[in-house]
Structures are given as structure tokens and as C-alpha cells.
Amino acid sequence: MKRNQWKQENIRLGTHGEDYGSWMSNPVFYIIGGIGVLAAVLAVLSFYVFHVAVLGVLFAIITIALVVLLIWITWIRRQYAFGGGRIMEQVHRVVLSHLDYDGEGKILEVGCGSGALTIRAALTWPKAKVIGIDYWGAVYNYSKALCEKNAASEGVASRCVFQHGDAKQLDFPDESFDVVISNYVYHNVMGADMQKLLLESLRVLKKGGVFALNDDMKQKMYGDMEGFAQKLRDMGYEEVRLVDTAQEAFGAHRRAAMMMLGSSRLLVGRK
């Protein structure tokens, strides 16, 4: 693991003009900005057309609050960006550094987005084939074509495969992969049972294979994760543990919370 961790520090993605996007998607800005403009217009109308001061003050307060929110999420976006604070790249380093893996065989990333973690895995283990699956919904400007373009630019296109997939029902037989990884994906699957999603990802892992599944594991969404980790141990999984990635990747819980990922934890182990 120490060699893996050392190598992670020497891999820097996005230096050839790749587009890895941002965790904070454009539609969020459009929605908040649009509501802010509407609130500002209503404030002006309330003061100068309808002459209702109470409504004017209310809409003015809403406008100010939305401006502050826009400034905050703009800062968050910059911190996560590969061309900015590079915090998401640091998260990726932490996720892969916890894999006790010899680099042979196949790796699956569940929810590959723009392909950054899939590509990092391919750069880390030159003998491995890495498959990234994603639903590629409309919220983010990610696509299979973007992932393939990024992989080609980083020089790993021959070992990276990207395909459409659903985390709730993976289109792979049992025990297909030597490694399964995921990063901040499961909480985006609306209406799903998080622990069932984790079990579905582990279904396709070979006996003896390793996993590292990172997410914002809020208890109200995930339930008792310590209990789930014990359940995996009872099922025969080994070396199962929960890593506090809010502390390890962000440096402090407070900083992670400021970036909306204060409950970040990584489930790792061996099947």
C-alpha cells in the first residue's frame, strides 16, 4: 500500500487539456441564478411599482441569500476542480491508496462520470484493464465520448472501456472483477437502498478481490454502516473497515462539511 500511495502522489491528471468537469454541475448554478434574478426583479417591483415595502424587503433578503449561496458554491466548484484546488483528485488518491492490489486483472468503477478515477486506476496499474460504467444523466455534462477522449489524451485508451450502466443492476455476471471502486455515486441514485447498492457492486467482485467504495454516507440515507461492515464480515469478507475520508482526504471534518461532503466514508475490504 505504501508503494501505491507514493505512486498516487506522482500521478497528476488533467495536464494535457483533458476535461474532467466539476462535482458542482452547471444546472445548479442556472437554477440558483435564475431564482436570484427573479427575486431581484420582484424586490424592485415591490418597492417601486406595488409600493409594498414588506414584500420588497423579503425579496431583497432572498436575493442577497442567493447571491451568497452562488459565491459559496462557486468557491466549492473551484476547490474540487482539477484545474483549481484539485480536492477531488486528492479524494481519488485516497480511494486507490487503500487497495491492496497486485495490478493484475480487471477493475470496475461504478459511476465513472468524466472518467477521472477510471483513468487514474489505469495509470496506477499498467497491466490492468479498467471498465467504467455510468448512467450519464442530464444533470452533469458527462458522456461516454468525453470519457474516451480523456482516456486517449492521458494515454490509456487501450486499457479503459466505458459503457452505459445502472448501479442498481450491473450488467455483469457474478465474480467478474478483481477490483471494484466507486466515488460519490450511490447517494445520487434516487429512491435506492444504499446498502443494497453496495451489495450489488460487491456481487460482481471475484472471491479474493478487493473493493474501495467512497460516498457521503449520511446515516439517514445509509443506515448503520458499522453494522453493515460487520454483516460483510459475517458473510466471509475480510479486512473490512470504514475509513474516514472526510478527515483523510479533506484534512478536517469542518472543511469537508463546508464542501457538502462532511459524512464522507470509504468502505474497503476483500471478498
Secondary structure, DSSP 8 states (H G I E B T S, - for coil): -HHHHHHHHT---STTS-----SS-HHHHHHHHHHHHHHHHHHHHHHHTS--HHHHHHHHHHHHHHHHHHHHHHHHHHHH-TTTT-HHHHHHHHHHHT----S-SEEEEES-TTSHHHHHHHHH-TT-EEEEEE---SSS---HHHHHHHHHHTT-GGGEEEEE--TTS-SS-TT-EEEEEEES-GGGSTT--HHHHHHHHHHTEEEEEEEEEEEE--HHHH--HHHHHHHHHHTT-EEEEEE-HHHHTTSSHHHHHHTT-TTEEEEEEE-
